[in-house]
Amino acid sequence: MKNVLALGLAAVLGGVAAAPAQAQDTPPLTRPTARPAAAEPPARSAAPTAQPRPQAPLSAPSDEQSYRRETVFGINFNTQGGLIGGVNVRSARVMDDRRLWFWSLEGVFFKNQKEETVTNGYSGGSFTLYKSNYAFALRPSIGIQRILFRKAAEAGVQVNALLSAGPSIGLLMPYYISYDETWAKRGGGGPSQSDVIVDEQYNPMKHDPNFIIDRAPFFAGISNTKIVPGVHLRGALSFEYGRYRDAVAGAEVGFLLETYTQRLLTFDPPSTIAVPTDQNALNKQFYPSVYLTLYIGHRN
């Protein structure tokens, strides 16, 4: 029994002695280190503010728009004139992309539809039977031109509409003939070199067509020219065919309304009791016409 107690006591004492040694061998408990907080994701940047889109630069003017002035010269054909009705000049200045304003000056020649050219069988000279005056018109005007269809810079056709108005200056220049007075007094035969020939305005009541040798020089009666004022209105379409931006060529087609303060006396056949002449029916005061103008010019 004593042995059993002694063995139990020895075991207890051995366990107590072993406990401190085990405590020394066991590493001290350490407090777990606080885990570093996870880095917060960077704050989401605010949506970028919409920046205004820069405006596209204005397109440079095309070749056809780059000019500022246009000058053209033309030949006119109209229903109130002869083979060639007249000539004109027009100068235009650009207002904007589609419009131009212009001034023009036109000179035309009127021909009476009743006129007839006859030839003297002896002299071979010719003159216009019963013609009393040449009739001309000067037409200064101002107007506006609008581009309806623009052509390409180097080719194509451009279509313009034109409207203009202004005064008309009618000019009546006496029509002179060369009249053989000696032959007329003699009344027969033919002209001779010793005959007296005078240049004077044709007067059908005085001059027998049989003794008219020829028409006189064109400007023989210029000092007796009379002025008849009037007005005109014009509308037209023009078609440009110029191949180069600084050159202009084309055709203009239109109408013209023109009136004067009195009739332009150009045709004056003799009046008799048997065959009375109505000058009002033969000579006009109002001149409507349709015309064609062919023109060339330049731009700068």
Secondary structure, DSSP 4 states (H G I P E B T S, - for coil): -HHHHHHHHHHHHHHHHHHHHHHHHSPPP-PPPPPPPPPPPPPPPPPPPPPPPPPPPPPPPPTTTS--EEEEEEEEEETTSSSS-EEEEEEEEE-SSSEEEEEEEEEEEE--TT-EEEE-TTT--EEEETB-EEEEEEEEEEEEEEEEEPPPSSSS-EEEEEEEEEEEEEEEEE-EEEEEHHHHHH-SS---TTS-EEEEE--TTT--GGGEEEEPPGGGGGGG-EEEEEEEEEEEEEEE--SSTTEEEEEEEEEEEEEESS----B-----SSS---HHHHS-SB--EEEEEEEEEEE-
